[in-house]
Amino acid sequence: MAGVGGLLSGCATTPPAAAPPPMERIVVSADGRGFAHTPSGRAFVPRGFNYDHDAEGRLIEEYWDSAWARVVEDFGEMAAFGANTVRVHLQFGRFMRGPDEPDPDALDRLAMLLVLAEQKRLYLDLTGLGCYLKNDVPSWYDALTEEARWQAQARFWSAIAARCAPSPAVFCYDLMNEPVVPGGRRKPGDWLGPPFAGKYHYVQFITLDLGRRSRPAVARAWIQRLVTAIREHDARRLVTVGLVDWSLDRPGLSSGFVPTEVAPELDFLAVHIYPEGGRVDAALETLAGFAVGKLVLIEETFPLRCGSDDFRTFLRESENFAAGWLGFYWGRTPEEYRESPDIKEQLAGACIELELEALRRTHAVP
């Protein structure tokens, strides 16, 4: 009996596990040198993944209704890998039933994602206005004039911001993935760039005809329109745009979103950059071009065109310019990829494993 009493006594005095503190919102630090939690002021270095599609290539809206358990599992795996940030890509056609009619069911599912992110203590980079699958883009959307299209895009962001404003789990709103202002006139309805891998239209044009306007002026006006829509519901959340690495004002290919021109309209700059083998210095020089007085997030990077040594070098040296890093996660662990008989999947797993190892060693921060 004495033993039982001692055991019960020990159980009674064992303090319960302390609940984790509530998530805090993320802001630019007071000194402007990095991101920080507020109100505590603790440093925050975004590191994590783009969760742009699953292992079968499906966008999240294609399976989050029927396979929500998979989303929960994937978020748990990303958190276990040490991520603190997940970039989710929201498709315009899934969230808008008409130019001024948001889809309440999609917004409800987004609210569930916010709760999941809080449970896993993962911050969301919510990237909007996606038209990645051309067949899913509403015909009425492509038929809109520039003004009407911008208004529909503003309505999208107004609905997203209204739903997300109460949640601390949103790191930022990314207005669009890789928008471009074309240098010349495009055909009516020709809003999308060429597909990546024959499937995903990641590049999108924000106008079809410049008229007498300059390309940076169009980019700034478009950003201002969407930020105004967001600020009506969410006054303090960080806002950015996912920029292609050829946005710099250089001879040759350019996007019109020149960093020096658009930076004043944004809270920080987000760049997508994939170093090439043997040309890490060139990638770092490009990255330096985005350091124009605002924080820089490497929102997309991956050893797509380089080997492990070059990729590690790029991540290490990029600390001179970047305040955060996001790679890719497609719903499978590296171990699961290694077990696949498909050599392409094995390669994808090896790349994810390399990325995880490099991010952990180079950017192992709280």
N, C-alpha and C positions, 0 to 999 in steps of 0.2 A: 504493500500500500504506500509505503514511503516513496518507493520509486515512482509509482503512478502520480502521487502528489507532486513530486519534484518535476515530473514531465509536464503535468498540467500547469504548474506554476511557471515553468519556463515558457510554455505556449502563451500564457496570459500576459507575460511581460515583454514578449517579442513585439517590437513596434511594427505597425503595418508599413508596407512599402510606400514611400512618399510619392504622391502624384506628380507627374512632370509639370513644370510651370506652363501657363497658357502660352500659345504661340504669340509672338509679337510681330507687328507689321515691320516691313523692311523699307528703309529710306536711304538716301545718300547721306553719308556721315557728315557731321558738322564741318569737318575740315576738307570735305570734298575728295578725299583720297581713297575712299572705298564705300561699301555698303554697310549698313548698321541696323541692328534691331532698335525699335523704339517702343517704350521710353528708356530701356535699360542702357542703350548706347553700345551694347556688345557688337563686336565686328561680325560681319556676315560675308562670307565668300561663296557665291553661288558655284556649286559643282554638282554635276548630275547628268541627266540624259534628255534627249529628244525622245518622246514616246509618240512617234508619228504614225506608226502602223504596227500590227502584230506580226508574228512569224509567217502568217499566210498572206501578208501584204494588205490586210484590211485596215481601213481607217477606224478610229475608235468609235465613231458614231454607227459603224456597221455592226458592232458586236456588243456595245455596252448595255443594250436592252436585253439581249438574249443570253449574254455570257458575262454578266456583271462579276461573277466569281473570278473570272480570269483577270479582270482589271484589278480587283482586290489583291490577287496573288502577285501580279506584276508590280504593283506599288510596294508590296511587302518586300519583294526581291530587290527592287531598286533602293529601298531604304536600307536593307541588309548589306548592300554593296557599299554603303557609306554616302549615298547621294543625299543632298538636302534640297535639290531643285529638280523639277520635272517640267519639261516643256510639252504642252498639249496643244495640238493643232485643231482648231474648230472650223468646220466647213460651213460656208455661208448658206448653201442650199439646205442644210440640215437644220438650221436655226431660223430661217425666214420662210414663211409660207407665201408671202407677197412683199412688195416694196415697203410696206409699213405694217407688216403683220408678223411679229416674232412667233415662233413655235413654242407654246407653253410646255409641251412634253420634253423638248430638248433642254429648255431652261431648268426644268425639274431634275433632269438627269445630271446637268451641270452642277446643280446644288448638291446632289449626292456625291459628286466627285470632290467638291469642296470639303464635305464632311470627312471623306476618306483621306484626303490630303492632311487634314488636321489630325486625324487619328494616327497616321503614319509620320506626322511631323515633316511633311514635305511641302515645300513652297512651289507654287505653280507659276510658270511663265505661260500665260494664256495668249496664244497666237491666233488671230481671227481672220475672217474673210477668205478662208481657204476655198479654192476651186480646183483641188488637186486631181479629181476625177472628172474629166470633161463631160461625160455622160450624166453626171449628177448635178451639173450646173443648170438651174432653171432657165428655160428658154426666155422667159420674160425678163430675167436679169440681164442676159446678154443683149436684149433688144433695147434696154434703157439708154437714154442720152447720158452724156458725162454727168450733167447736173443731177439727173434723177438717180444715176448709179451712186454718186457720192452721197446723196440723201439716204438711199437705202442702206449704204454702208454705215452711215451715221446712226441710223435706226438700229442696226445690228449691235453696234457698240453701246448704244444707250441701254438696250435691253440687257446685254451682258454685264455692264457696269452696275445697273440697278440690282441685279441678282447677286453680284459678287461683293458689293460694297461692304456688307457686314462682316465678311470673313477675313481673318488675318492671314489665311493660307495663300493668298494671291501675292506673289512677288511682283509681277508686273503685267501690264497689257502690252502685247506686241501687235501693233495695228495690222500688219500684213507680213506674210513671208515673202521677201524678195520682190518688192514692188519696183516697177521700172516706168520712167517717163520716156516714151519713144522719141527718137530723133526726127522721125518723119511721120507722115500720115499713114494710118493703118486702115484696113477694110472695116466696114461696119460689122460690129459683133466680134471682132478679132481681138479679144481681150487677153488671151492666154499665150504664154511663151511655149516653146517646144517642150515635149514631154521628156522627163528623165526616165531612163530605162524603158522607154516606149509606153509609159503609163501615167506617171505623176506630173502634173503641170504645176511646178513649184513657183515659177515666175509668172507674174501677172502685171498687166499694164493698167495704169490708172487714168489714162486718157488715150484717145485714138487720134487726136488732132491738136497739135500745139497752138495753131493759129499764130498770133504775134507774141505769145508768151515765151519766156525762157524756161528751160527744163527745170532748173532749181526752183523757180517761182511757182511752177505747178506743184512740185513736190511739197513745198512749204504750205501752200494753200490747202492741199489735201490733208496734210497732217493737222493743220489748225482746225479744219472742219471736224475731224474725228475726235481730236482731243477735247474740243468744246462739248461734243456730245457725251463723252465720258465724264467730264468734270461736272456736268449737271447732276450726276448721281454719286460720283466717287471723286472727291476733291483732291485727295492727296496721293493716290496710288501712282507708282512709277509707270511711265509710258515710254515705249521705244518702238523701233521698226527694225525688222530683220533685213540687214543690208548684205547684198552680194559684195564680194571682195573687189569687184570692178566698179565700185561706186566712186572711186577717187577721180579727181579732175585730172586725168592723164590722157595722152593721145590714144586713140583706139576705142575699144568698147567701153561704154560707161552707162550707168543707170539713170543719171539725172539727180540721184539723191547724194549730192556731194556733201561729205561730212561737215565741212565748214559752213555750209549753207543750211543744213537741216538740224544741226546740233542745238541751236538756240530754241527749237520747238520741242525738244525731247529731254527727258530726264537723264538718259544715258544712251550710248550708241551700242548696238548689237551687230556684230559682224560675223559672217559665215566664211570660214577660211580653212582650206584643206592643203597642207603643205605638200609639195612635190619632192620626190626623191632627189637628193643632191642639190636642192634649191631652197633649203631652209632659210637662208639669208634673204632670199626674195620674199618669202612669206612673212618674215619678220619686218621687212621694209614696208610691205603693204599694210601690215598691222599698225606700224608706227604712223601711217598716214591717217588712221582713224583717231589718233590721240590728239584731239583738237580742243582740249579743255574740259571735256566731259568724260565720265567713266566709260570704259569699254568692256563689254562682255563678249567673249568668244562664244556665241550662241550655238554655233555648229562647228565641230571639228571631228576628224576621223582619219585614221591611217589609210585612206582610200587610194592615195597615189604615192605613198612612200613606205619605207620599211620601219621597223621598230626603233632603230637608233635615231633616225631622222625625226620620228614623231616625238620621242622622248626629248630630244634636243629642242624641238619647237615648243613643246609645253613648258619646259624649264625656262627657256629664254623669253617666252611670251609674258612671263611675270613682270617684265619691265614695262609693259603697256596695258595688260589686261587685269580686270578685277574679278573675273569669274570665267568658268569653262563648262560647256555642256557638250557631251558626246551623244551617243545613240544607244537605245535599248529597244529590242523588238520582241519582247515577250518570252525569250528563252535565255537560260543561263549558258555561259560558255561550255559547261559540261554537257548540256543537252545538245548543243551544236556539234560537239566533238563526236557524239554517238551517231550522228546522221551519216548515211551513205553518200549524201550529196556533197561533192567537193566544194561547191560554192557556199553551202551552209557551214561547212567546217572552216572555211576562210573567214566567214562573217563572225563565227565564234572566236576565232583567233584574234581578230581585230578588236572585238569587244573586250577580250581578256587583256590584251595589250593596253587598251585604253584605260581600263580599270586600274591596272598596275601602275601606269604612268600617272594617272590622276591621284591615286592614293599616295604615291611617294613624293610627287612634286607639290601637291596642294593639300597635304594632310593638315587641315585646319579645323577648329571647332565648328 
